C-alpha cells in the first residue's frame, strides 16, 4: 500500500473511531468547520461541485453559486459526520432520524411479493435512509459498493454498511447483477445509488438540459424480474431529521425493444432525480464530472 493510500485509510479510520464518540452538537460544529475550510480552499472537488450546480441552477450568478457550493460542502460534511456516528446511534435515534413521504409505494410494493428496486441519487445521506429501512421497517436489503482504493478502505465501507444491516456486493458487473436479480425474485429489496454510471456503458439521458449517462441496472432489473422500480430523493432541512420522498413507480413500457424500454425507464428515473435535486441542489453531493460534455471536453465546455 502506498503512503497516500495508508494516509487515506488512516484518516477514515480516525473518523469512524473518534467522531462517533463526540456529542452530536460537537460533531455538527466540527463538520461545519471542516466544510467551510474546504470551501475556502476551493480545491478541485469544490470547483466541480460549483460547476455541477451551474447546470442545475443555470440562472445563478457567481454569488449564488458560491452560496450553493458552501451550503453543498456543509451538507456533504453533515453526511460524513452522520455516517461516522451512525454505528453508535441507538435504534430509536435511527428510527427518528428520517421521515419519508410516499412510504406506501415501498410498503405496497414489498407486500406484493415481487421485489422492489429503490433507486436514488447522491442526495443527503443515503446510508441513514438505508439504516432506517433496516431498523424502523425491519426490512433487509441488498446494495452494491464501488471498489475503492486502498482495498482496506473498501473493506471499511463494506463492514460499516453490513453493520447497519445491509448486504453489500462489490460493483463487479454480471456477478452482482445476478445476485441482485435473485434477491428480487425472492421478493426482496434492492437499493441502488444510480445517478452516476461507473461502467461507461450506461444509458444516455437528458439531465438538466444536457446529456449525461446513468446506469441501466435499475431498469434492467425491473424488466427481468418483474420487480417494482421506485425512485427516491432525500434532503436536509434545519432540523436533525432528514426528509425524503419515495416517488411513484416507473412502469416497464408495453412495447419496444429491451434497449428502448431501458432508455425510457432510465430517463424517467433521471427526471425524478432532477426534480429532487432542483428542489434541494445544495444536498446533491456530486463532486465528480457527470455530464458527457465535462467527461469529454471535445463534446463541449468543461
CORQUI-V415158 format. One record per pair of residues at least 4 apart in sequence whose C-alpha atoms are under 7 Angstrom apart, sorted by the first residue. I is the first residue (numbers start at 0). J is the second residue. Records with the same first field share a line. If there is no record, write none. Layout:
I=J  J
//
This chain:
0=4  5
1=5
2=6
3=7
4=8  148  149
5=9
6=10
7=11
8=12  151  152
9=13
10=14
11=15
12=16
13=17
14=18  83
15=19  83
18=26  83  84
19=83  84  87
21=25  26
22=26
23=27
24=28
25=29
26=30  80
27=31  77
28=32
29=33
30=34  76  77  80
31=35  73  76
32=36
33=37
34=38  72  73  76
35=39  69
36=40
37=41
38=45  69  72
41=45  46
42=46
43=47
44=48  286
45=49  68  286
46=50
47=51  286  287  288
48=52  68  285  286
49=53  64  68
50=54
51=55
52=56  64  280
53=57  59  64
54=207
55=207  277
59=63  64
60=64
61=65
62=66
63=67
64=68
65=69
66=70
67=71  281
68=72  281
69=73
70=74  281
71=75  281  282  284
72=76
73=77
74=78  123  281  282
75=79  284
76=80
77=81
78=82  123  124
79=83
80=84
81=85
82=126
84=88
86=163
88=92  93
89=93
90=94  134
91=95
92=96
93=130  131
94=131  134  135
96=239  240  241
97=128  131  240  241  242
98=241  242  243
99=242  243  244  245
100=243  244  245
101=244  245  246
102=106  245
103=107
104=108  245  247
105=109
106=110
107=111
108=114  115  227
109=113  114  115  186
112=186
113=183  184  186  225  226
114=183  184  185  186  187  188  226  227
115=183  187  188  189  226  227  228
116=188  189  190  217  226  227  228  229
117=189  190  191  228  229  230  231
118=190  191  192  193  217  229  230  231
119=191  192  193  230  231  232
120=192  193  194  232  272
121=192  194  283  284  285
122=232  233  234  282  283  284
123=233  234  235  282  283
124=128
125=129
126=130
127=131
128=132
129=133
130=134  163  164
131=135  136
132=136  137  138
133=137  138  139  164
139=164  165
140=165  166  187  188  189  190
141=165  166  167  188  189  190
142=166  167  168  189  190  191
143=167  168  169  170  191
144=167  168  169  170
145=169  170
146=153  169  170
147=152  153
148=152  153
149=153
150=154
151=155
152=156
153=157
154=158
155=159
156=160
157=161  167
158=162
159=163
160=164  165
161=165  166  167
168=175
169=175
170=175
171=175
172=176
173=177
174=178
175=179
176=180
177=181
178=182
179=183  189
180=184  220  224
181=185
182=186  187
183=187  188  224  226
184=224
193=213  214
194=213
195=212  213  214  289
196=201  212  213  214
201=212  213  214  215
202=212  213  214  215  262
203=210  211  212  213
204=210  211  212  266
205=209  210  211
206=210  211  269  273
209=290
210=290  291
211=289  290  291
215=219  261  265
216=220
217=221
218=222  261  264  265
219=223  261
220=224
221=225  226  227  228
222=251
227=248
228=248  249
229=245  246  247  248  249
230=245  246  268  271
231=244  245  246
232=243  244  245  272  275
233=242  243  244
234=241  242  243  279  282
235=241  242  282
236=241
249=264  267
251=260  264
252=260
255=259  260
256=260
257=261
258=262
259=263
260=264
261=265
262=266
263=267
264=268
265=269
266=270
267=271
268=272
269=273
270=274
271=275
272=276
273=277
274=278
275=279
276=280  283
288=293  294
289=293  294
290=294
291=295
292=296  298  299  300  301
293=300  301
296=300  301
//
